[in-house]
Amino acid sequence: MGNYVTKDELRAELERQAQRYKDVYGGEVITYAAQPDPERKPWRKRSNLLDQAFDKELERIEKELKNKADGAST
């Protein structure tokens, strides 16, 4: 079906290419370890129905207090 390359074959080929580069060009081959995956973003709590109801109640109380303050100052 298709030409599959095993890890060992790939490692051998890369080693041959690195050796050829060293022999032909006289250069060094530097290999690096794989970089770790970036860390996930910090977890955030999703607001549930109780949190949403609490926020609405706070807004309602703040409006009432504001209205009382506006009515008292006039």
Biopython code that builds the backbone (N, CA, C, O; Angstrom):
import numpy as np
from Bio.PDB.StructureBuilder import StructureBuilder

atoms = [
    (1, "MET", "N", (0.828, -1.189, 0.000)),
    (1, "MET", "CA", (0.000, 0.000, 0.000)),
    (1, "MET", "C", (0.871, 1.250, 0.000)),
    (1, "MET", "O", (0.937, 1.971, -0.995)),
    (2, "GLY", "N", (1.536, 1.499, 1.121)),
    (2, "GLY", "CA", (2.383, 2.687, 1.200)),
    (2, "GLY", "C", (3.724, 2.323, 1.778)),
    (2, "GLY", "O", (3.900, 1.252, 2.360)),
    (3, "ASN", "N", (4.647, 3.204, 1.615)),
    (3, "ASN", "CA", (5.969, 2.972, 2.185)),
    (3, "ASN", "C", (5.999, 3.549, 3.598)),
    (3, "ASN", "O", (5.942, 4.764, 3.788)),
    (4, "TYR", "N", (6.089, 2.666, 4.573)),
    (4, "TYR", "CA", (6.140, 3.092, 5.952)),
    (4, "TYR", "C", (7.570, 2.984, 6.449)),
    (4, "TYR", "O", (8.265, 2.005, 6.179)),
    (5, "VAL", "N", (7.994, 3.999, 7.175)),
    (5, "VAL", "CA", (9.341, 4.022, 7.717)),
    (5, "VAL", "C", (9.224, 3.829, 9.226)),
    (5, "VAL", "O", (8.470, 4.535, 9.895)),
    (6, "THR", "N", (9.961, 2.887, 9.742)),
    (6, "THR", "CA", (9.932, 2.669, 11.186)),
    (6, "THR", "C", (10.811, 3.699, 11.882)),
    (6, "THR", "O", (11.620, 4.376, 11.247)),
    (7, "LYS", "N", (10.643, 3.804, 13.171)),
    (7, "LYS", "CA", (11.457, 4.749, 13.937)),
    (7, "LYS", "C", (12.935, 4.405, 13.844)),
    (7, "LYS", "O", (13.786, 5.288, 13.734)),
    (8, "ASP", "N", (13.231, 3.107, 13.889)),
    (8, "ASP", "CA", (14.639, 2.701, 13.812)),
    (8, "ASP", "C", (15.245, 3.062, 12.468)),
    (8, "ASP", "O", (16.387, 3.515, 12.401)),
    (9, "GLU", "N", (14.485, 2.864, 11.397)),
    (9, "GLU", "CA", (14.980, 3.229, 10.061)),
    (9, "GLU", "C", (15.180, 4.733, 9.962)),
    (9, "GLU", "O", (16.162, 5.196, 9.381)),
    (10, "LEU", "N", (14.260, 5.486, 10.522)),
    (10, "LEU", "CA", (14.369, 6.940, 10.489)),
    (10, "LEU", "C", (15.579, 7.405, 11.290)),
    (10, "LEU", "O", (16.321, 8.283, 10.849)),
    (11, "ARG", "N", (15.776, 6.816, 12.469)),
    (11, "ARG", "CA", (16.954, 7.172, 13.277)),
    (11, "ARG", "C", (18.242, 6.856, 12.529)),
    (11, "ARG", "O", (19.184, 7.647, 12.537)),
    (12, "ALA", "N", (18.276, 5.678, 11.874)),
    (12, "ALA", "CA", (19.468, 5.292, 11.126)),
    (12, "ALA", "C", (19.732, 6.267, 9.980)),
    (12, "ALA", "O", (20.877, 6.655, 9.751)),
    (13, "GLU", "N", (18.693, 6.662, 9.267)),
    (13, "GLU", "CA", (18.841, 7.602, 8.157)),
    (13, "GLU", "C", (19.335, 8.960, 8.655)),
    (13, "GLU", "O", (20.220, 9.564, 8.048)),
    (14, "LEU", "N", (18.770, 9.431, 9.745)),
    (14, "LEU", "CA", (19.214, 10.708, 10.297)),
    (14, "LEU", "C", (20.665, 10.634, 10.768)),
    (14, "LEU", "O", (21.421, 11.595, 10.623)),
    (15, "GLU", "N", (21.043, 9.507, 11.325)),
    (15, "GLU", "CA", (22.427, 9.323, 11.755)),
    (15, "GLU", "C", (23.363, 9.336, 10.547)),
    (15, "GLU", "O", (24.443, 9.925, 10.600)),
    (16, "ARG", "N", (22.942, 8.679, 9.449)),
    (16, "ARG", "CA", (23.755, 8.692, 8.221)),
    (16, "ARG", "C", (23.896, 10.107, 7.676)),
    (16, "ARG", "O", (24.984, 10.509, 7.263)),
    (17, "GLN", "N", (22.809, 10.859, 7.672)),
    (17, "GLN", "CA", (22.873, 12.226, 7.167)),
    (17, "GLN", "C", (23.770, 13.103, 8.047)),
    (17, "GLN", "O", (24.533, 13.928, 7.544)),
    (18, "ALA", "N", (23.668, 12.914, 9.352)),
    (18, "ALA", "CA", (24.507, 13.694, 10.260)),
    (18, "ALA", "C", (25.982, 13.349, 10.047)),
    (18, "ALA", "O", (26.836, 14.235, 10.024)),
    (19, "GLN", "N", (26.268, 12.081, 9.894)),
    (19, "GLN", "CA", (27.660, 11.662, 9.682)),
    (19, "GLN", "C", (28.180, 12.198, 8.352)),
    (19, "GLN", "O", (29.326, 12.639, 8.265)),
    (20, "ARG", "N", (27.348, 12.161, 7.324)),
    (20, "ARG", "CA", (27.746, 12.682, 6.012)),
    (20, "ARG", "C", (28.033, 14.179, 6.098)),
    (20, "ARG", "O", (29.004, 14.663, 5.517)),
    (21, "TYR", "N", (27.190, 14.905, 6.819)),
    (21, "TYR", "CA", (27.396, 16.335, 6.984)),
    (21, "TYR", "C", (28.730, 16.600, 7.675)),
    (21, "TYR", "O", (29.482, 17.488, 7.274)),
    (22, "LYS", "N", (29.016, 15.823, 8.714)),
    (22, "LYS", "CA", (30.282, 15.995, 9.439)),
    (22, "LYS", "C", (31.465, 15.704, 8.516)),
    (22, "LYS", "O", (32.452, 16.440, 8.524)),
    (23, "ASP", "N", (31.372, 14.630, 7.717)),
    (23, "ASP", "CA", (32.480, 14.234, 6.846)),
    (23, "ASP", "C", (32.689, 15.234, 5.714)),
    (23, "ASP", "O", (33.818, 15.640, 5.439)),
    (24, "VAL", "N", (31.591, 15.631, 5.055)),
    (24, "VAL", "CA", (31.706, 16.487, 3.870)),
    (24, "VAL", "C", (32.015, 17.926, 4.243)),
    (24, "VAL", "O", (32.919, 18.537, 3.673)),
    (25, "TYR", "N", (31.263, 18.475, 5.204)),
    (25, "TYR", "CA", (31.390, 19.890, 5.514)),
    (25, "TYR", "C", (32.240, 20.164, 6.747)),
    (25, "TYR", "O", (32.606, 21.310, 7.008)),
    (26, "GLY", "N", (32.550, 19.139, 7.492)),
    (26, "GLY", "CA", (33.370, 19.330, 8.681)),
    (26, "GLY", "C", (32.656, 20.083, 9.787)),
    (26, "GLY", "O", (33.299, 20.614, 10.692)),
    (27, "GLY", "N", (31.343, 20.134, 9.724)),
    (27, "GLY", "CA", (30.577, 20.876, 10.724)),
    (27, "GLY", "C", (30.128, 19.987, 11.866)),
    (27, "GLY", "O", (30.296, 18.768, 11.844)),
    (28, "GLU", "N", (29.558, 20.628, 12.850)),
    (28, "GLU", "CA", (29.009, 19.903, 13.982)),
    (28, "GLU", "C", (27.504, 19.805, 13.832)),
    (28, "GLU", "O", (26.853, 20.690, 13.277)),
    (29, "VAL", "N", (26.974, 18.720, 14.334)),
    (29, "VAL", "CA", (25.525, 18.546, 14.335)),
    (29, "VAL", "C", (25.074, 18.598, 15.779)),
    (29, "VAL", "O", (25.500, 17.796, 16.610)),
    (30, "ILE", "N", (24.210, 19.548, 16.063)),
    (30, "ILE", "CA", (23.703, 19.704, 17.424)),
    (30, "ILE", "C", (22.265, 19.213, 17.441)),
    (30, "ILE", "O", (21.433, 19.670, 16.657)),
    (31, "THR", "N", (21.983, 18.299, 18.321)),
    (31, "THR", "CA", (20.608, 17.813, 18.450)),
    (31, "THR", "C", (20.020, 18.371, 19.726)),
    (31, "THR", "O", (20.702, 18.496, 20.743)),
    (32, "TYR", "N", (18.760, 18.701, 19.658)),
    (32, "TYR", "CA", (18.059, 19.287, 20.786)),
    (32, "TYR", "C", (16.948, 18.355, 21.227)),
    (32, "TYR", "O", (16.364, 17.632, 20.420)),
    (33, "ALA", "N", (16.668, 18.384, 22.512)),
    (33, "ALA", "CA", (15.538, 17.623, 23.029)),
    (33, "ALA", "C", (14.254, 18.315, 22.584)),
    (33, "ALA", "O", (14.239, 19.520, 22.332)),
    (34, "ALA", "N", (13.205, 17.556, 22.494)),
    (34, "ALA", "CA", (11.919, 18.120, 22.099)),
    (34, "ALA", "C", (11.465, 19.139, 23.139)),
    (34, "ALA", "O", (11.643, 18.944, 24.342)),
    (35, "GLN", "N", (10.884, 20.213, 22.659)),
    (35, "GLN", "CA", (10.387, 21.236, 23.569)),
    (35, "GLN", "C", (9.110, 20.736, 24.251)),
    (35, "GLN", "O", (8.290, 20.074, 23.614)),
    (36, "PRO", "N", (8.937, 21.044, 25.531)),
    (36, "PRO", "CA", (7.708, 20.612, 26.205)),
    (36, "PRO", "C", (6.508, 21.377, 25.658)),
    (36, "PRO", "O", (6.638, 22.494, 25.158)),
    (37, "ASP", "N", (5.359, 20.764, 25.762)),
    (37, "ASP", "CA", (4.130, 21.434, 25.336)),
    (37, "ASP", "C", (3.907, 22.654, 26.223)),
    (37, "ASP", "O", (4.231, 22.627, 27.410)),
    (38, "PRO", "N", (3.357, 23.717, 25.654)),
    (38, "PRO", "CA", (3.099, 24.895, 26.487)),
    (38, "PRO", "C", (2.093, 24.560, 27.584)),
    (38, "PRO", "O", (1.212, 23.718, 27.412)),
    (39, "GLU", "N", (2.248, 25.232, 28.696)),
    (39, "GLU", "CA", (1.358, 24.952, 29.815)),
    (39, "GLU", "C", (-0.034, 25.469, 29.505)),
    (39, "GLU", "O", (-0.214, 26.440, 28.770)),
    (40, "ARG", "N", (-0.999, 24.800, 30.080)),
    (40, "ARG", "CA", (-2.377, 25.208, 29.862)),
    (40, "ARG", "C", (-2.651, 26.511, 30.590)),
    (40, "ARG", "O", (-1.969, 26.854, 31.556)),
    (41, "LYS", "N", (-3.645, 27.223, 30.123)),
    (41, "LYS", "CA", (-4.020, 28.468, 30.770)),
    (41, "LYS", "C", (-4.599, 28.157, 32.147)),
    (41, "LYS", "O", (-5.132, 27.070, 32.371)),
    (42, "PRO", "N", (-4.494, 29.111, 33.062)),
    (42, "PRO", "CA", (-5.018, 28.858, 34.395)),
    (42, "PRO", "C", (-6.512, 28.560, 34.356)),
    (42, "PRO", "O", (-7.251, 29.078, 33.519)),
    (43, "TRP", "N", (-6.920, 27.733, 35.261)),
    (43, "TRP", "CA", (-8.307, 27.310, 35.310)),
    (43, "TRP", "C", (-9.174, 28.461, 35.776)),
    (43, "TRP", "O", (-8.807, 29.200, 36.690)),
    (44, "ARG", "N", (-10.326, 28.608, 35.144)),
    (44, "ARG", "CA", (-11.281, 29.634, 35.551)),
    (44, "ARG", "C", (-12.595, 28.962, 35.893)),
    (44, "ARG", "O", (-13.069, 28.072, 35.186)),
    (45, "LYS", "N", (-13.165, 29.409, 36.987)),
    (45, "LYS", "CA", (-14.432, 28.840, 37.421)),
    (45, "LYS", "C", (-15.545, 29.447, 36.585)),
    (45, "LYS", "O", (-15.645, 30.668, 36.467)),
    (46, "ARG", "N", (-16.369, 28.604, 36.013)),
    (46, "ARG", "CA", (-17.531, 29.090, 35.273)),
    (46, "ARG", "C", (-18.642, 29.384, 36.268)),
    (46, "ARG", "O", (-18.864, 28.627, 37.214)),
    (47, "SER", "N", (-19.334, 30.486, 36.043)),
    (47, "SER", "CA", (-20.399, 30.829, 36.972)),
    (47, "SER", "C", (-21.593, 29.911, 36.736)),
    (47, "SER", "O", (-22.017, 29.685, 35.602)),
    (48, "ASN", "N", (-22.117, 29.393, 37.835)),
    (48, "ASN", "CA", (-23.295, 28.541, 37.732)),
    (48, "ASN", "C", (-24.536, 29.392, 38.003)),
    (48, "ASN", "O", (-24.431, 30.609, 38.149)),
    (49, "LEU", "N", (-25.693, 28.769, 38.070)),
    (49, "LEU", "CA", (-26.936, 29.516, 38.255)),
    (49, "LEU", "C", (-26.954, 30.275, 39.574)),
    (49, "LEU", "O", (-27.453, 31.398, 39.630)),
    (50, "LEU", "N", (-26.418, 29.680, 40.635)),
    (50, "LEU", "CA", (-26.404, 30.372, 41.923)),
    (50, "LEU", "C", (-25.523, 31.611, 41.869)),
    (50, "LEU", "O", (-25.875, 32.649, 42.429)),
    (51, "ASP", "N", (-24.375, 31.510, 41.194)),
    (51, "ASP", "CA", (-23.496, 32.672, 41.056)),
    (51, "ASP", "C", (-24.179, 33.777, 40.257)),
    (51, "ASP", "O", (-24.088, 34.953, 40.607)),
    (52, "GLN", "N", (-24.863, 33.391, 39.182)),
    (52, "GLN", "CA", (-25.550, 34.380, 38.358)),
    (52, "GLN", "C", (-26.680, 35.050, 39.152)),
    (52, "GLN", "O", (-26.863, 36.264, 39.072)),
    (53, "ALA", "N", (-27.433, 34.255, 39.915)),
    (53, "ALA", "CA", (-28.512, 34.818, 40.729)),
    (53, "ALA", "C", (-27.947, 35.763, 41.782)),
    (53, "ALA", "O", (-28.521, 36.822, 42.036)),
    (54, "PHE", "N", (-26.838, 35.394, 42.391)),
    (54, "PHE", "CA", (-26.198, 36.246, 43.395)),
    (54, "PHE", "C", (-25.775, 37.575, 42.773)),
    (54, "PHE", "O", (-25.993, 38.633, 43.362)),
    (55, "ASP", "N", (-25.167, 37.524, 41.575)),
    (55, "ASP", "CA", (-24.739, 38.750, 40.896)),
    (55, "ASP", "C", (-25.928, 39.651, 40.573)),
    (55, "ASP", "O", (-25.860, 40.868, 40.741)),
    (56, "LYS", "N", (-27.027, 39.034, 40.104)),
    (56, "LYS", "CA", (-28.233, 39.831, 39.796)),
    (56, "LYS", "C", (-28.792, 40.476, 41.054)),
    (56, "LYS", "O", (-29.212, 41.633, 41.032)),
    (57, "GLU", "N", (-28.796, 39.733, 42.142)),
    (57, "GLU", "CA", (-29.303, 40.273, 43.405)),
    (57, "GLU", "C", (-28.432, 41.434, 43.884)),
    (57, "GLU", "O", (-28.951, 42.434, 44.380)),
    (58, "LEU", "N", (-27.119, 41.308, 43.741)),
    (58, "LEU", "CA", (-26.226, 42.414, 44.101)),
    (58, "LEU", "C", (-26.507, 43.656, 43.264)),
    (58, "LEU", "O", (-26.541, 44.770, 43.785)),
    (59, "GLU", "N", (-26.708, 43.455, 41.960)),
    (59, "GLU", "CA", (-27.016, 44.596, 41.088)),
    (59, "GLU", "C", (-28.326, 45.256, 41.502)),
    (59, "GLU", "O", (-28.430, 46.483, 41.521)),
    (60, "ARG", "N", (-29.329, 44.435, 41.836)),
    (60, "ARG", "CA", (-30.633, 44.970, 42.226)),
    (60, "ARG", "C", (-30.500, 45.785, 43.508)),
    (60, "ARG", "O", (-31.076, 46.868, 43.612)),
    (61, "ILE", "N", (-29.747, 45.278, 44.486)),
    (61, "ILE", "CA", (-29.561, 45.986, 45.749)),
    (61, "ILE", "C", (-28.799, 47.290, 45.521)),
    (61, "ILE", "O", (-29.129, 48.318, 46.112)),
    (62, "GLU", "N", (-27.778, 47.245, 44.661)),
    (62, "GLU", "CA", (-27.017, 48.459, 44.368)),
    (62, "GLU", "C", (-27.901, 49.519, 43.720)),
    (62, "GLU", "O", (-27.792, 50.703, 44.039)),
    (63, "LYS", "N", (-28.778, 49.092, 42.806)),
    (63, "LYS", "CA", (-29.700, 50.044, 42.166)),
    (63, "LYS", "C", (-30.639, 50.659, 43.189)),
    (63, "LYS", "O", (-30.891, 51.864, 43.169)),
    (64, "GLU", "N", (-31.161, 49.819, 44.091)),
    (64, "GLU", "CA", (-32.065, 50.340, 45.123)),
    (64, "GLU", "C", (-31.351, 51.359, 45.999)),
    (64, "GLU", "O", (-31.902, 52.416, 46.303)),
    (65, "LEU", "N", (-30.124, 51.042, 46.404)),
    (65, "LEU", "CA", (-29.378, 51.971, 47.238)),
    (65, "LEU", "C", (-29.078, 53.268, 46.499)),
    (65, "LEU", "O", (-29.128, 54.349, 47.086)),
    (66, "LYS", "N", (-28.770, 53.161, 45.228)),
    (66, "LYS", "CA", (-28.483, 54.340, 44.424)),
    (66, "LYS", "C", (-29.736, 55.204, 44.298)),
    (66, "LYS", "O", (-29.683, 56.426, 44.434)),
    (67, "ASN", "N", (-30.869, 54.540, 44.036)),
    (67, "ASN", "CA", (-32.128, 55.283, 43.906)),
    (67, "ASN", "C", (-32.493, 55.984, 45.219)),
    (67, "ASN", "O", (-32.965, 57.121, 45.205)),
    (68, "LYS", "N", (-32.275, 55.306, 46.351)),
    (68, "LYS", "CA", (-32.558, 55.908, 47.651)),
    (68, "LYS", "C", (-31.637, 57.100, 47.880)),
    (68, "LYS", "O", (-32.070, 58.133, 48.391)),
    (69, "ALA", "N", (-30.377, 56.960, 47.504)),
    (69, "ALA", "CA", (-29.417, 58.040, 47.692)),
    (69, "ALA", "C", (-29.776, 59.230, 46.797)),
    (69, "ALA", "O", (-29.651, 60.379, 47.219)),
    (70, "ASP", "N", (-30.223, 58.962, 45.562)),
    (70, "ASP", "CA", (-30.608, 60.026, 44.651)),
    (70, "ASP", "C", (-31.870, 60.728, 45.157)),
    (70, "ASP", "O", (-31.987, 61.950, 45.064)),
    (71, "GLY", "N", (-32.820, 59.944, 45.696)),
    (71, "GLY", "CA", (-34.068, 60.531, 46.213)),
    (71, "GLY", "C", (-33.831, 61.344, 47.473)),
    (71, "GLY", "O", (-34.502, 62.354, 47.686)),
    (72, "ALA", "N", (-32.910, 60.934, 48.295)),
    (72, "ALA", "CA", (-32.637, 61.651, 49.545)),
    (72, "ALA", "C", (-31.862, 62.940, 49.283)),
    (72, "ALA", "O", (-32.010, 63.905, 50.032)),
    (73, "SER", "N", (-31.049, 62.973, 48.248)),
    (73, "SER", "CA", (-30.220, 64.146, 47.983)),
    (73, "SER", "C", (-30.988, 65.245, 47.281)),
    (73, "SER", "O", (-30.544, 66.393, 47.276)),
    (74, "THR", "N", (-32.124, 64.929, 46.690)),
    (74, "THR", "CA", (-32.874, 65.994, 45.982)),
    (74, "THR", "C", (-33.890, 66.653, 46.824)),
    (74, "THR", "O", (-34.585, 67.557, 46.360)),
]
sb = StructureBuilder()
sb.init_structure("model")
sb.init_model(0)
sb.init_chain("A")
sb.init_seg("    ")
for serial, (resi, resn, name, xyz) in enumerate(atoms, 1):
    if name == "N":
        sb.init_residue(resn, " ", resi, " ")
    sb.init_atom(name, np.array(xyz, "f"), 0.0, 1.0, " ", f" {name:<3s}", serial, name[0])
structure = sb.get_structure()
